[in-house]
Amino acid sequence: MLATVRDAKGQGPTGLYVRIRNNLAQYWDFAQYLWNDVESSATKSYLVEYQDSDPYASRYQIDLVLPASLGDVVVEYVRAVDGLVLAEETPQLSNVSDKLTKVLGLLYDNSILTETLYDQAGKLLQAKVKCYDSAANAVAAGDVGLITAFAVHSEYDGAGRLTLFRITE
């Protein structure tokens, strides 16, 4: 998400920051990827100043990588010197979350192949790929930490060559 706001010129590299808050008034920790009850340096992501032809104001921005698991949040733009919230927005993460889940699953990170079915020649016909949020949960292969699962289907020609390999939700 490209976070952008305009404010007075010349505030320097620590003049403005963004913070993310959830409905429990917790702050997102950009370093540890978890929610904190108190604001700290790890819950602030500083914006970079881009000066333009305006003699009084500059554009400040940062490209935030928001984890899909954040849910409904508010992104606040804060002036560091006085804590004033200059603006806020609510990014629409639900669609992004669904799409990221699919992409991450297809990368096979922390994934296992289960429910395999082979033909007499030992060729894979179908299976299920389960994607987990951590290596430990993938090793356990249960329901804890399960992000998504995909069905795998394969077909072969008479010579035993793979002719179709399909992964679907």
C-alpha positions as semicolon CSV with decimal commas, in nm:
position;residue;x (nm);y (nm);z (nm)
1;M;0,000;0,000;0,000
2;L;0,143;0,336;-0,099
3;A;0,083;0,569;0,197
4;T;0,093;0,937;0,095
5;V;0,012;1,266;0,270
6;R;0,097;1,634;0,216
7;D;0,229;1,854;0,495
8;A;0,473;2,140;0,562
9;K;0,809;2,124;0,383
10;G;1,134;2,035;0,555
11;Q;1,028;1,804;0,836
12;G;1,316;1,567;0,774
13;P;1,335;1,187;0,781
14;T;1,160;1,155;1,119
15;G;0,900;1,427;1,077
16;L;0,598;1,219;0,978
17;Y;0,512;0,856;1,033
18;V;0,229;0,613;0,979
19;R;0,092;0,376;1,234
20;I;-0,170;0,106;1,198
21;R;-0,438;0,054;1,460
22;N;-0,699;-0,216;1,496
23;N;-1,047;-0,204;1,651
24;L;-0,894;-0,283;1,993
25;A;-0,682;0,035;1,972
26;Q;-0,365;-0,172;1,944
27;Y;-0,067;-0,070;1,732
28;W;0,087;-0,286;1,458
29;D;0,455;-0,367;1,525
30;F;0,634;-0,346;1,187
31;A;0,942;-0,524;1,325
32;Q;0,785;-0,824;1,500
33;Y;0,462;-0,850;1,295
34;L;0,226;-0,850;1,593
35;W;-0,013;-0,620;1,778
36;N;0,109;-0,409;2,075
37;D;-0,099;-0,229;2,334
38;V;0,144;0,064;2,346
39;E;0,297;0,276;2,073
40;S;0,673;0,238;2,032
41;S;0,942;0,304;1,773
42;A;0,860;-0,036;1,617
43;T;0,497;0,069;1,560
44;K;0,601;0,373;1,353
45;S;0,702;0,371;0,990
46;Y;0,851;0,703;0,880
47;L;0,754;0,869;0,553
48;V;1,006;1,002;0,302
49;E;0,975;1,365;0,190
50;Y;0,941;1,440;-0,182
51;Q;0,960;1,813;-0,253
52;D;0,779;1,957;-0,550
53;S;0,692;2,302;-0,688
54;D;0,475;2,391;-0,388
55;P;0,678;2,644;-0,181
56;Y;0,511;2,550;0,149
57;A;0,423;2,179;0,142
58;S;0,580;1,851;0,033
59;R;0,450;1,507;-0,044
60;Y;0,550;1,246;0,216
61;Q;0,514;0,879;0,137
62;I;0,618;0,524;0,213
63;D;0,534;0,192;0,051
64;L;0,386;-0,020;0,330
65;V;0,374;-0,396;0,302
66;L;0,064;-0,492;0,496
67;P;0,025;-0,856;0,600
68;A;-0,301;-1,009;0,480
69;S;-0,384;-1,113;0,835
70;L;-0,425;-0,756;0,961
71;G;-0,802;-0,752;0,905
72;D;-0,990;-0,423;0,938
73;V;-0,748;-0,148;1,035
74;V;-0,699;0,227;1,025
75;V;-0,378;0,375;0,887
76;E;-0,299;0,702;1,065
77;Y;-0,060;0,971;0,937
78;V;0,103;1,137;1,238
79;R;0,325;1,445;1,278
80;A;0,605;1,332;1,511
81;V;0,674;1,666;1,681
82;D;0,326;1,705;1,830
83;G;0,150;1,370;1,774
84;L;-0,118;1,531;1,558
85;V;-0,300;1,283;1,334
86;L;-0,303;1,459;0,996
87;A;-0,515;1,203;0,814
88;E;-0,639;0,849;0,834
89;E;-0,765;0,588;0,594
90;T;-0,912;0,241;0,606
91;P;-0,751;0,021;0,340
92;Q;-0,967;-0,249;0,187
93;L;-0,762;-0,556;0,273
94;S;-1,021;-0,833;0,238
95;N;-0,982;-0,873;-0,140
96;V;-0,606;-0,834;-0,113
97;S;-0,597;-1,093;0,163
98;D;-0,778;-1,352;-0,049
99;K;-0,547;-1,294;-0,345
100;L;-0,231;-1,304;-0,131
101;T;-0,343;-1,629;0,028
102;K;-0,369;-1,786;-0,314
103;V;-0,031;-1,654;-0,428
104;L;0,146;-1,761;-0,109
105;G;-0,007;-2,105;-0,135
106;L;0,118;-2,146;-0,488
107;L;0,472;-2,066;-0,373
108;Y;0,468;-2,386;-0,165
109;D;0,615;-2,211;0,138
110;N;0,528;-2,409;0,454
111;S;0,316;-2,647;0,249
112;I;0,258;-3,021;0,250
113;L;0,122;-3,263;-0,008
114;T;-0,145;-3,495;0,137
115;E;-0,427;-3,725;0,026
116;T;-0,223;-3,852;-0,267
117;L;-0,361;-4,094;-0,525
118;Y;-0,133;-4,272;-0,775
119;D;-0,200;-4,497;-1,075
120;Q;-0,049;-4,847;-1,112
121;A;0,268;-4,700;-1,268
122;G;0,323;-4,475;-0,964
123;K;0,222;-4,151;-1,135
124;L;0,046;-3,891;-0,923
125;L;-0,321;-3,853;-1,021
126;Q;-0,453;-3,630;-0,745
127;A;-0,356;-3,481;-0,412
128;K;-0,416;-3,190;-0,179
129;V;-0,164;-2,912;-0,108
130;K;-0,212;-2,761;0,238
131;C;-0,045;-2,424;0,312
132;Y;0,042;-2,323;0,669
133;D;0,146;-2,003;0,843
134;S;0,467;-2,155;0,982
135;A;0,704;-2,446;0,930
136;A;0,607;-2,590;1,269
137;N;0,239;-2,600;1,176
138;A;0,321;-2,756;0,839
139;V;0,518;-3,031;1,015
140;A;0,224;-3,093;1,250
141;A;-0,007;-3,104;0,944
142;G;-0,325;-3,041;1,141
143;D;-0,581;-2,763;1,131
144;V;-0,379;-2,517;1,343
145;G;-0,228;-2,247;1,124
146;L;-0,387;-2,380;0,805
147;I;-0,412;-2,088;0,560
148;T;-0,564;-2,261;0,260
149;A;-0,571;-2,586;0,067
150;F;-0,559;-2,662;-0,306
151;A;-0,664;-2,969;-0,502
152;V;-0,408;-3,116;-0,745
153;H;-0,516;-3,313;-1,052
154;S;-0,285;-3,475;-1,309
155;E;-0,351;-3,657;-1,636
156;Y;-0,116;-3,857;-1,858
157;D;-0,125;-3,975;-2,220
158;G;-0,085;-4,338;-2,334
159;A;0,294;-4,305;-2,332
160;G;0,290;-4,194;-1,967
161;R;0,371;-3,829;-2,039
162;L;0,208;-3,564;-1,825
163;T;-0,058;-3,384;-2,031
164;L;-0,239;-3,190;-1,760
165;F;-0,141;-3,061;-1,419
166;R;-0,407;-2,852;-1,250
167;I;-0,416;-2,683;-0,908
168;T;-0,754;-2,546;-0,799
169;E;-0,912;-2,417;-0,483
